[in-house]
């Protein structure tokens, strides 16, 4: 079965997964995300069940959808941050013998920090940041940058403030 990144941030997670485990992503919720995912090499799969689902949005709805999409014996890797308790559909995980795997991007494994690996990935392929950073603003325009980041109609993926 193909693996996937989550619907809400498929383009972002695809970058991290493409070098190792991902072969496809589920269709994105928004057309501009789909374009960027394909630009980065994602092969868009059909809706279905996936061996690995990466939940990166950090919302209860995203976690619920990720659990719905996990295949029997699959894993939901949770990189989204949840500051408090969340409801989990244990029956679906139980029936599919799925795993819920929390993952924090600031950890150290195999004598390397995960942020070092992320920086190396971005340095090796500048096309990733070119594709994902859709808007740049000078620091003086911080209010506008935050407005654009929160405006779905702006088609932003990542908004950067530059000093």
N, C-alpha and C positions, 0 to 999 in steps of 0.2 A: 504494500500500500504506500502511496505517496505520503510525505510529511508536509506539514504546512505551517505557516506563520498565521497569527490571528487576523481576523478581518479588519479590526480597527487600526492596526499598525503593521500590516503585512509587509510594506516596503522596508520598514526599519528592521524588522526581525529577519526578513529574507536575507539582508546583507550579512547578518551574523550567522545564519544557518547555511547559506549557499555553499560555503567552503567545506562544510562538513557533512550535514545530514539531509538538508532539504532538497527535494527534487521538484516540488511544486508548491504553489500557494493557492488558497481558496480565492475565488473572485473577491476583489476589494469592494468595499461599500461605495467608494467614490471613484469616478472616472480618472481623476488626476492621480490617484494612488495606483490605479491599475497601470497607467502609462509608465510611471516610474518603476513599478515592480518589473514590468516587462523590459524596460530599459536596462535594469540591473541583471537581467538574465533569468528571471522567474518564468517558469512555464505554468500558466494558470490552469489549475485543475478544475474539476467540477465539484459541486457541493457533495460531500460524502463524509466518511469517517477516516481519520488520519492517525497514523502511528504516533506521531509527535505533534502536539499542539502547543504553541508558545503563547502564553497569555501575557501581554505587556501593557495593557491599558490601565490595569489597577482599579477596575470598576466591578461591582458585583455582577452586572449584566454581562460583562466580558468574560468573567470567570464561569458563569453559568453557560454561556455559549460555547466556551472552550470545552467544558465537560460534555456538552451535547455532541461535539465533533470528534471526541476521542474514540478510536477504534478499540475493539477487544484486545486486551493486553497492552494497550498504548499508554502514553504518558502525557500529562498536562504539565508543562514546565511553566511555573509562575514566576515571571520576572517583574510583574506589576507589583507595586507596593500597596499593602493594605494596613492602615494604621490601627485597625481594631478588628474585632471579630467579624467574620463573614459567614453567610449561609453557604453550604456546599451540598450539592445533590449527591449524597453518598450512595443512594440506591443505584443510580446510573453507573457510578464508578465501581460499585460492588458487583453489579451484574456483568459488567464488561471486564472486571478484574483490572481496571485502570489504576494508574498511579498519579498522585498529585505531588509534584516535586518543586518545592520552593527553591529559588535561585537568586542570590544577591550578587550584583555585578561588581562589588567591591572586595571580593574574596581573593584568597591566594591558594592556588592549587599547583601541584607539581613544580614548586619553587618559582612560580610566576604569578604576578598579579593579573587578574582578569582585565583590568584597565590597560595594562601593558599590551596584552593581546589585542584589545580593541584598537589601541593607538597604532599598533603595527599593521593591523588589517587596513585601517584608513590610510596610513602612509603608503602601503603597497598598492592601493587602488584609489587614487584621488577621485575617480569617477563616482564613487559612493557618495562623498560629500557634495559633489557637484549636482547629483541627482536628488539627494534628500533635502538639501538646504534650498528652499524655494523663495525665501525672503531674507534680506539683510537690511539692517537699520543701524545708523550711528547711535551711540549711547544717548545723545540728546533727544532722540525720537523713541525712547523706551516706551512711552505710553502708547504710541501708535503700533509699535512692535507687538505689545501684549494684546492690543485690540485685534490686530490681524491674526495672531496665533489663536485667538478665541473665536474667530469668525469663520464658520464652516464655508461660507460663500467665497472666502478669499483663496480657497484651494491651497492652503499652506500645509506643508508636511513638517518642516522644521524651520523655525524663525530664529535668526541669530542677531544678537546685539554686538556690534563691533566698537571697541573703544577707540 
